[in-house]
Amino acid sequence: MDFIQDPTAIETKSMAIIDELLGPLAVTAEERNVIKRIVHTTGDPGFAELVHLHPDAVPNGIAALARGAKIFTDVHMLATGIKRNLVEERGGDIICAIRDSRVIEAAKASGRTRAMTAFELLAPEMDGAVVAIGNAPTALFQLLDAIKKGICLPACVVGTPVGFVGAAESKECLIEAGIPAISIRGTKGGSTIAVAIINALLLQMPK
Ligand SMILES: C/C1=C2N=C(/C=C3N=C(/C(C)=C4\N[C@@](C)([C@@H]5N=C1[C@](C)(CCC(=O)O)[C@H]5CC(=O)O)[C@@](C)(CC(=O)O)[C@@H]4CCC(=O)O)[C@@](C)(CC(=O)O)[C@@H]\3CCC(=O)O)C(C)(C)[C@@H]/2CCC(=O)O
């Protein structure tokens, strides 16, 4: 069979196809690159219509990552997909506490999710950071509560939890909060989309 084998050629061709499928969009060049990577990772140009982009989210996210801000994630699947080399070359780190023994014990004792328990523990460290939630609506609700209480204000929140229990609602609350955030309206989302967004921000850091 005849197929493209060169990884750079595959990505270049993919992005050219996506550009054609998307056509013109009323967004900045940097925001367009974020949307393109979401479409790239899902294979679905329809996501372009579901993306919420607060005007400060992409510039804040790129600037924070460039100065080595930490990235907090709800699940390991998301942490694993992030281009760690780009994070670490700026002095940053990726933190996920869902398997922390303190989190596991506290979640068991309270009967609440590990994801939200981890975010409750980490919230005081999230000021000025980049926070990415790709799975757990409860983690997003917890973060919004911490922001409301003045415990932290992240530089950029990527909130794309997926599913039918609290996902759409938590993302609507994120959008309504008016903070620098990137999200996907409705039940669609997932860790792969959050990864695509974070990697799109990392790839646009100034040299
Ligand atoms: C409600 C939850 C959903 N999880 C989904 C999809 C996936 N979850 C995976 C894995 C491995 C994990 N999910 C947990 C975060 C677990 N998932 C939940 C919770 C029950 C509640 C989250 C919430 O509502 O806020 C959550 C448990 C918790 O205490 O937080 C996980 C911790 C489960 C566990 O191991 O106990 C675990 C994360 C482990 C880790 O990172 O260390 C999947 C990879 C499972 C799979 O597909 O094999 C997958 C990842 C999907 C993604 O894109 O992130 C749903 C479908 C999102 C679901 C919510 C949907 C719904 O019920 O409406």
The ligand as a MOL file (V3000), in Angstrom:
LIG
                    3D

  0  0  0     0  0            999 V3000
M  V30 BEGIN CTAB
M  V30 COUNTS 63 67 0 0 0
M  V30 BEGIN ATOM
M  V30 1 C -17.3010 10.1630 36.0520 0
M  V30 2 C -15.9410 9.7550 35.6090 0
M  V30 3 C -15.7420 9.5400 34.2200 0
M  V30 4 N -14.5680 9.0950 33.6740 0
M  V30 5 C -14.6150 9.0700 32.3480 0
M  V30 6 C -13.6560 8.5920 31.4200 0
M  V30 7 C -12.4300 8.0680 31.6920 0
M  V30 8 N -11.9280 7.8820 32.9330 0
M  V30 9 C -10.7820 7.1990 32.8880 0
M  V30 10 C -9.9880 6.9960 34.0540 0
M  V30 11 C -8.8330 6.0480 34.0040 0
M  V30 12 C -10.2260 7.6630 35.2860 0
M  V30 13 N -11.3430 8.3960 35.5360 0
M  V30 14 C -11.3960 8.8930 36.9320 0
M  V30 15 C -10.9720 10.3450 36.9200 0
M  V30 16 C -12.8920 8.7710 37.4030 0
M  V30 17 N -13.7890 9.0530 36.2740 0
M  V30 18 C -14.9080 9.5590 36.5840 0
M  V30 19 C -14.9470 9.7630 38.1030 0
M  V30 20 C -15.7980 8.6190 38.6860 0
M  V30 21 C -15.5520 11.0510 38.6170 0
M  V30 22 C -15.0280 12.2990 37.9210 0
M  V30 23 C -15.9550 13.4800 38.1280 0
M  V30 24 O -17.1790 13.3420 37.8930 0
M  V30 25 O -15.4700 14.5670 38.4530 0
M  V30 26 C -13.4230 9.6900 38.4820 0
M  V30 27 C -13.1550 9.1530 39.9110 0
M  V30 28 C -12.5990 10.1790 40.8830 0
M  V30 29 O -12.5610 9.8180 42.0830 0
M  V30 30 O -12.2100 11.3110 40.5390 0
M  V30 31 C -10.3640 7.9050 37.6450 0
M  V30 32 C -9.7550 8.5320 38.8660 0
M  V30 33 C -11.0900 6.6050 37.9870 0
M  V30 34 C -10.2630 5.6830 38.9190 0
M  V30 35 O -9.2440 5.1680 38.4980 0
M  V30 36 O -10.6940 5.5220 40.0460 0
M  V30 37 C -9.3540 7.5760 36.4960 0
M  V30 38 C -8.1440 8.5290 36.4280 0
M  V30 39 C -6.8830 7.7890 36.8590 0
M  V30 40 C -5.6360 8.6240 36.8120 0
M  V30 41 O -5.4650 9.5570 36.0140 0
M  V30 42 O -4.7630 8.3170 37.6310 0
M  V30 43 C -10.5810 6.6870 31.4550 0
M  V30 44 C -9.1390 6.6620 30.9490 0
M  V30 45 C -11.2080 5.3050 31.4420 0
M  V30 46 C -11.1180 4.5750 30.1120 0
M  V30 47 O -11.6320 5.0900 29.1060 0
M  V30 48 O -10.5300 3.4820 30.1180 0
M  V30 49 C -11.4660 7.6570 30.6400 0
M  V30 50 C -10.6610 8.8780 30.1430 0
M  V30 51 C -11.4640 9.8200 29.2680 0
M  V30 52 C -10.7940 11.1850 29.1580 0
M  V30 53 O -10.7970 11.7210 28.0280 0
M  V30 54 O -10.2850 11.7370 30.1550 0
M  V30 55 C -15.8550 9.7180 31.8390 0
M  V30 56 C -16.4870 8.9710 30.6690 0
M  V30 57 C -15.4270 11.1260 31.4650 0
M  V30 58 C -16.7570 9.6790 33.1200 0
M  V30 59 C -17.7020 10.8500 33.1270 0
M  V30 60 C -18.8910 10.5630 32.2100 0
M  V30 61 C -20.1690 10.4450 32.8900 0
M  V30 62 O -20.3630 9.5100 33.6620 0
M  V30 63 O -21.0320 11.2770 32.6430 0
M  V30 END ATOM
M  V30 BEGIN BOND
M  V30 1 1 1 2
M  V30 2 2 2 3
M  V30 3 1 2 18
M  V30 4 1 3 4
M  V30 5 1 3 58
M  V30 6 2 4 5
M  V30 7 1 5 6
M  V30 8 1 5 55
M  V30 9 2 6 7
M  V30 10 1 7 8
M  V30 11 1 7 49
M  V30 12 2 8 9
M  V30 13 1 9 10
M  V30 14 1 9 43
M  V30 15 1 10 11
M  V30 16 2 10 12
M  V30 17 1 12 13
M  V30 18 1 12 37
M  V30 19 1 13 14
M  V30 20 1 14 15
M  V30 21 1 14 16
M  V30 22 1 14 31
M  V30 23 1 16 17
M  V30 24 1 16 26
M  V30 25 2 17 18
M  V30 26 1 18 19
M  V30 27 1 19 20
M  V30 28 1 19 21
M  V30 29 1 19 26
M  V30 30 1 21 22
M  V30 31 1 22 23
M  V30 32 2 23 24
M  V30 33 1 23 25
M  V30 34 1 26 27
M  V30 35 1 27 28
M  V30 36 2 28 29
M  V30 37 1 28 30
M  V30 38 1 31 32
M  V30 39 1 31 33
M  V30 40 1 31 37
M  V30 41 1 33 34
M  V30 42 2 34 35
M  V30 43 1 34 36
M  V30 44 1 37 38
M  V30 45 1 38 39
M  V30 46 1 39 40
M  V30 47 2 40 41
M  V30 48 1 40 42
M  V30 49 1 43 44
M  V30 50 1 43 45
M  V30 51 1 43 49
M  V30 52 1 45 46
M  V30 53 2 46 47
M  V30 54 1 46 48
M  V30 55 1 49 50
M  V30 56 1 50 51
M  V30 57 1 51 52
M  V30 58 2 52 53
M  V30 59 1 52 54
M  V30 60 1 55 56
M  V30 61 1 55 57
M  V30 62 1 55 58
M  V30 63 1 58 59
M  V30 64 1 59 60
M  V30 65 1 60 61
M  V30 66 2 61 62
M  V30 67 1 61 63
M  V30 END BOND
M  V30 END CTAB
M  END
